[in-house]
Amino acid sequence: MFSNWQQEKAIAALVDQAQAMADKLAAAKPHVVDSHAATAMFWAASYLASGQNLHDLTDWKATTAARFAATADTKITALRKQREYDSSDGLAVWMHTARAISEPRIAPPVCEIWRHLSKAGPNAATMADDLLQDAGLPVGAAFSIPKGFQSQE
């Protein structure tokens, strides 16, 4: 009984975290949305270069997605300690997306996050190219919403 309550509380916290990011993006100025979209594009290209296609997260096993989310959470903490807030925010988008694979209640705010990011301007692609070039990765990553997270608008 107590463990069920703890699990429900933990899931509610994860939903709240994803919703907080969606709310932040809803109220953000365009350059902030562009930055989130650019860093999300960067992380997708970065993981793709190492053989993991984040856009296919829905095809991953739930345990693999959960492991990715846990690893991303650790990496986000390290990035924030280094004051790399933009980069950590882009990775957080993918962390929330991966969490939604194993917990469907997280999916609605994640769809909302992706809907806001899809409204990013052309500066997002330019910013992503700069990040990719600095990392020695191929430029020209296009923005796309991962499979299964298109908004129902």
C-alpha positions, 0 to 999 in steps of 0.5 A: 500500500505504502509503495503504491502511494510512493510510486504514484507520488513519483509519477505525479512528480515526473508529470509535473516536471514535464508540465513545468517545461511545457508551461515554461515554453508556452510563456517563453519568448521566441529566442528561448523556444529557438534555443530549446529546439536547437539544443534538442536537435543537437542532442538528437544528432549527437545520439544518432552519431553514436547509433541511437535514434531518439526519434524512434524512442517509441520503438525502444523497449521500456527498459532501454528508454528508462535507462536512457532517461536515467542516464540523461538525468545524470548528464543534465545534472552535470551540465547544470553544475557546469552552467550549461543550461541551454544544453541541459534543457535540450537534453531534458526534452528527450529525457521527458520524452523517454520517460513518457514511453514507460509512463503514458501519463507523462505523454500529454505534457511531452506532446505539448513540449514538442508542439511548442518546439515545432513553432521555433523559428529559422534561428533554431536550425542555425543555432543547431548547426553552430552547436553541431559544428562545434562538436564536430558533427555533421550540420544540417539537422532538421527539426522533427517531432519524434514518432508518437508525440505529435500533438492532437491539435 
